[in-house]
Amino acid sequence: MSTVGETLKLLHPLVQKYLRKERMPHMACSGCGIGQVTHSVLLAIDELGLTPQNTVWVQGVGCSSRITYSTWVGDNVDAHHGRIFAVATGLKMARPDMNFILFTGDGDCGAIGGNHFIHACRRNLDVTAILFNNGIYGMTGGQVAPTSPVGAVTTTTPYGNIEDPFDMCQMAVAAGAAYVARWRSTDFKPLVASIKKGIQTKGLAFIEVLLQCPTNFGRYVLKTSSPQEVVKYIKEHSISQKDAGKLSREELAGKYLLGEFVYRPERKGIVERYQEFLKAHQKE
Ligand code: SF4
């Protein structure tokens, strides 16, 4: 058995640089896609030269939020379940000079926090939000989520889910986010590039990542505990927008489109408008 010291030596340099070593190993199940996404985010902020001094992590409640929860070496803020955008709005308005990275899950963002999410997009709040979409409630044991596919057997839909899932990206586009994209946890290069673009975008950047949850989605929906099988399922149920153009509407049913959906950095956001407002009314 290796000692903690030996384990720490094996940690990726990015983890050593940005995460609290004493909090390692993290809490995600083995084979989970959360580590891949976190790695992509750390690489993106490293390449952009962001530091713990100018970057604050904001996380909601759920599996999505457990890696940076108390492990990011800079400041991090835990919001109540679903309140991540409300908390981030206050933080960003008070400190427009800081970068805010938000980690949220499909339950946190699409269910209990759906209303906050829509209005943050409408206000075009200048933050980067990463949505970890595993298609199920992971941390609480496999309940149906607003992103679960039709027919999914979960602990709360033992005879199969009868509801259509939300398309969170289309919702973000319709509500007004400045940058919206979707990737899979295995799309390492485009995901890192997209996160960098999102951080550099003025306004709300919303990046959804489809990731494998072998523990609950695998177990209940696919009847497997194999991370590879869940990755395979995600690959079979997602397609680039270019390739999607070759398929009929029927062939596209149940598939997630991948890529960038909107980029409108010219759209003025609430932070900029608020600064202008303050300037204009300071004397009154
Ligand atoms: S329950 Fe699923 S999403 Fe949560 S840490 Fe485990 S594998 Fe990952």
Residues whose N, C-alpha, C, O or C-beta is under 5 A from the ligand:
A	BS01	SF4	M27 A28 C29 C32 C63 N134 G138 M139 Q212 C213 P214 T215 N216
